[in-house]
Amino acid sequence: MSDLYLAVGLLRRPHGVAGDLVFEVYSDFPERIRPGTLLYLGDERTPLKITRRKPHNDGMVLGFDGVSTHEQAAKLTGKVAYVRADDRPPLPEGEYYHHQIIGLQVEDENGIPLGAVTEIIQTGANDVYVVRNEAGREILLPALQQVLLEINLEQQRMKVHLLPGLVDEA
């Protein structure tokens, strides 16, 4: 899993003349984006260590080791910042990161395969898992306790209870 990276934000634009950048936060854990943290920038995943951080509007302003001028910061504008997935904090039992759910094979409580989770729709009330089978047929599963019976990350499997109306009886 060490080669899996998760986007935590976007470097918007330089801020001031000392090489700082305005950072738009994507992460659910902004407190972990702090001095000493290693971010991996852009598609090439260039590692840069955060040296300073301060709040700014809805995001923050970050300074990086080796970036000390406005011109150097300008070259980083528009780059997505990533962290390694194995550096993410553990979640409480029964909670999962989206990247852990995507790709799970889904079966109903009788062991009948339904497909794989291909997408997660965030609705505000609860997530909805899009399960697609090999024929392209979709099932939308609400991520509710009465629907999700078991999630086994080691086996890459999810067992679900289908509520009436979730699957067309075609």
SERO-108023 format. One record per residue (C-alpha): x, y, z. Coordinates in Angstrom, 3 decimals, decimal comma. Last residue first. Layout:
SERO-108023
<rec x="X" y="Y" z="Z"/>
...
This chain:
SERO-108023
<rec x="-35,965" y="-8,170" z="-13,821"/>
<rec x="-36,629" y="-7,874" z="-10,088"/>
<rec x="-35,107" y="-4,421" z="-9,872"/>
<rec x="-32,779" y="-4,156" z="-6,892"/>
<rec x="-33,009" y="-1,579" z="-4,082"/>
<rec x="-36,826" y="-1,804" z="-3,898"/>
<rec x="-37,006" y="-3,888" z="-0,720"/>
<rec x="-33,815" y="-3,495" z="1,343"/>
<rec x="-30,884" y="-5,603" z="0,228"/>
<rec x="-28,843" y="-6,835" z="3,183"/>
<rec x="-25,135" y="-6,520" z="2,452"/>
<rec x="-21,875" y="-8,459" z="2,699"/>
<rec x="-18,734" y="-6,583" z="1,668"/>
<rec x="-15,549" y="-8,264" z="0,492"/>
<rec x="-11,909" y="-7,340" z="-0,079"/>
<rec x="-10,890" y="-10,465" z="1,904"/>
<rec x="-8,596" y="-8,462" z="4,190"/>
<rec x="-10,948" y="-5,474" z="4,070"/>
<rec x="-13,919" y="-7,453" z="5,406"/>
<rec x="-17,013" y="-5,267" z="5,607"/>
<rec x="-20,064" y="-6,952" z="7,112"/>
<rec x="-23,821" y="-6,400" z="7,351"/>
<rec x="-24,099" y="-3,079" z="5,525"/>
<rec x="-27,817" y="-2,508" z="4,825"/>
<rec x="-29,275" y="-2,113" z="8,361"/>
<rec x="-26,223" y="-0,066" z="9,418"/>
<rec x="-26,635" y="2,359" z="6,535"/>
<rec x="-24,294" y="3,121" z="3,657"/>
<rec x="-27,126" y="3,424" z="1,133"/>
<rec x="-26,618" y="0,952" z="-1,704"/>
<rec x="-27,212" y="2,077" z="-5,285"/>
<rec x="-27,219" y="-0,953" z="-7,573"/>
<rec x="-25,850" y="-0,652" z="-11,074"/>
<rec x="-25,921" y="-3,014" z="-14,062"/>
<rec x="-22,773" y="-2,824" z="-16,170"/>
<rec x="-22,853" y="-6,476" z="-17,250"/>
<rec x="-19,808" y="-7,161" z="-15,047"/>
<rec x="-21,666" y="-5,872" z="-11,967"/>
<rec x="-21,697" y="-2,306" z="-10,656"/>
<rec x="-22,172" y="-1,277" z="-7,024"/>
<rec x="-22,490" y="2,473" z="-6,390"/>
<rec x="-22,167" y="3,008" z="-2,652"/>
<rec x="-24,312" y="5,801" z="-1,184"/>
<rec x="-22,882" y="7,878" z="1,651"/>
<rec x="-25,190" y="9,123" z="4,369"/>
<rec x="-27,185" y="12,276" z="5,140"/>
<rec x="-24,890" y="14,624" z="3,229"/>
<rec x="-25,313" y="12,856" z="-0,082"/>
<rec x="-21,762" y="11,709" z="-0,721"/>
<rec x="-21,771" y="9,348" z="-3,698"/>
<rec x="-19,175" y="6,591" z="-3,555"/>
<rec x="-18,006" y="4,911" z="-6,751"/>
<rec x="-17,081" y="1,541" z="-8,217"/>
<rec x="-18,129" y="-0,834" z="-5,425"/>
<rec x="-18,003" y="-4,277" z="-7,008"/>
<rec x="-20,704" y="-6,638" z="-8,263"/>
<rec x="-23,811" y="-8,284" z="-6,792"/>
<rec x="-22,454" y="-11,746" z="-5,950"/>
<rec x="-24,992" y="-14,060" z="-4,237"/>
<rec x="-23,660" y="-15,090" z="-0,808"/>
<rec x="-27,098" y="-15,375" z="0,820"/>
<rec x="-26,583" y="-12,114" z="2,759"/>
<rec x="-25,959" y="-10,271" z="-0,510"/>
<rec x="-22,564" y="-10,002" z="-2,101"/>
<rec x="-20,281" y="-7,051" z="-2,792"/>
<rec x="-16,691" y="-7,213" z="-4,006"/>
<rec x="-14,743" y="-4,240" z="-2,656"/>
<rec x="-13,210" y="-2,032" z="-5,339"/>
<rec x="-13,819" y="1,324" z="-3,642"/>
<rec x="-14,328" y="0,736" z="0,103"/>
<rec x="-10,732" y="1,218" z="1,316"/>
<rec x="-10,203" y="4,284" z="-0,906"/>
<rec x="-13,304" y="5,821" z="0,698"/>
<rec x="-11,738" y="5,674" z="4,155"/>
<rec x="-13,514" y="3,371" z="6,568"/>
<rec x="-15,465" y="3,558" z="9,831"/>
<rec x="-16,625" y="0,448" z="11,727"/>
<rec x="-13,918" y="0,696" z="14,357"/>
<rec x="-12,636" y="4,247" z="14,753"/>
<rec x="-10,351" y="5,514" z="11,994"/>
<rec x="-6,587" y="5,062" z="11,833"/>
<rec x="-4,559" y="8,147" z="10,943"/>
<rec x="-3,298" y="8,395" z="7,357"/>
<rec x="0,432" y="7,754" z="6,795"/>
<rec x="-0,229" y="4,459" z="4,960"/>
<rec x="-2,134" y="6,405" z="2,318"/>
<rec x="0,943" y="8,473" z="1,514"/>
<rec x="0,116" y="12,154" z="1,521"/>
<rec x="-0,761" y="14,200" z="-1,536"/>
<rec x="-0,639" y="17,825" z="-2,651"/>
<rec x="-2,231" y="18,845" z="-5,964"/>
<rec x="-0,172" y="21,344" z="-7,918"/>
<rec x="-1,878" y="24,473" z="-9,239"/>
<rec x="0,905" y="26,858" z="-8,244"/>
<rec x="4,194" y="25,085" z="-7,489"/>
<rec x="6,251" y="27,171" z="-9,957"/>
<rec x="4,827" y="30,334" z="-8,336"/>
<rec x="6,404" y="29,296" z="-5,014"/>
<rec x="9,890" y="29,388" z="-6,524"/>
<rec x="9,187" y="32,839" z="-7,983"/>
<rec x="7,811" y="34,211" z="-4,696"/>
<rec x="11,015" y="33,140" z="-2,999"/>
<rec x="12,032" y="30,809" z="-0,170"/>
<rec x="11,033" y="27,295" z="-1,241"/>
<rec x="13,754" y="24,925" z="0,013"/>
<rec x="11,712" y="23,585" z="2,963"/>
<rec x="8,104" y="24,570" z="2,428"/>
<rec x="5,803" y="27,337" z="3,652"/>
<rec x="2,058" y="26,883" z="3,914"/>
<rec x="-0,839" y="29,329" z="4,030"/>
<rec x="-4,147" y="27,875" z="5,141"/>
<rec x="-7,678" y="27,173" z="4,035"/>
<rec x="-11,106" y="28,757" z="4,492"/>
<rec x="-9,662" y="32,287" z="4,981"/>
<rec x="-5,957" y="31,810" z="5,810"/>
<rec x="-4,706" y="29,883" z="8,843"/>
<rec x="-0,941" y="29,647" z="9,328"/>
<rec x="1,592" y="26,966" z="8,501"/>
<rec x="5,358" y="26,776" z="8,426"/>
<rec x="8,126" y="24,353" z="7,474"/>
<rec x="6,166" y="21,808" z="5,400"/>
<rec x="8,448" y="19,192" z="3,862"/>
<rec x="8,382" y="18,686" z="0,109"/>
<rec x="8,347" y="15,361" z="-1,755"/>
<rec x="7,792" y="15,493" z="-5,544"/>
<rec x="4,876" y="13,151" z="-6,311"/>
<rec x="5,467" y="13,274" z="-10,130"/>
<rec x="1,751" y="13,805" z="-10,690"/>
<rec x="1,845" y="16,866" z="-8,474"/>
<rec x="3,309" y="17,370" z="-5,025"/>
<rec x="4,050" y="14,835" z="-2,287"/>
<rec x="3,628" y="16,315" z="1,180"/>
<rec x="5,943" y="15,543" z="4,102"/>
<rec x="4,695" y="16,860" z="7,425"/>
<rec x="7,294" y="18,597" z="9,621"/>
<rec x="5,251" y="21,764" z="9,992"/>
<rec x="1,536" y="20,954" z="9,847"/>
<rec x="-1,068" y="19,246" z="7,680"/>
<rec x="-2,292" y="16,729" z="10,282"/>
<rec x="-4,711" y="19,290" z="11,725"/>
<rec x="-6,418" y="19,398" z="8,325"/>
<rec x="-7,805" y="15,876" z="8,903"/>
<rec x="-10,852" y="15,553" z="6,623"/>
<rec x="-8,476" y="16,528" z="3,830"/>
<rec x="-9,305" y="18,646" z="0,786"/>
<rec x="-7,616" y="21,833" z="2,059"/>
<rec x="-6,933" y="24,724" z="-0,325"/>
<rec x="-3,380" y="25,950" z="0,297"/>
<rec x="-2,199" y="29,531" z="-0,268"/>
<rec x="1,542" y="29,399" z="-0,833"/>
<rec x="4,602" y="30,735" z="1,020"/>
<rec x="7,859" y="31,457" z="-0,789"/>
<rec x="8,977" y="34,482" z="1,255"/>
<rec x="7,521" y="37,188" z="-1,036"/>
<rec x="3,848" y="37,165" z="-0,042"/>
<rec x="1,361" y="34,410" z="-0,784"/>
<rec x="1,988" y="32,345" z="-3,901"/>
<rec x="-1,037" y="30,691" z="-5,495"/>
<rec x="-3,504" y="27,791" z="-5,144"/>
<rec x="-1,554" y="24,779" z="-3,864"/>
<rec x="-4,275" y="22,128" z="-3,753"/>
<rec x="-5,199" y="19,773" z="-0,946"/>
<rec x="-5,116" y="16,390" z="0,764"/>
<rec x="-4,998" y="14,058" z="-2,253"/>
<rec x="-4,338" y="10,446" z="-1,278"/>
<rec x="-1,307" y="8,429" z="-2,374"/>
<rec x="-0,986" y="4,664" z="-2,796"/>
<rec x="2,590" y="3,433" z="-3,348"/>
<rec x="3,019" y="2,294" z="0,273"/>
<rec x="0,000" y="0,000" z="0,000"/>
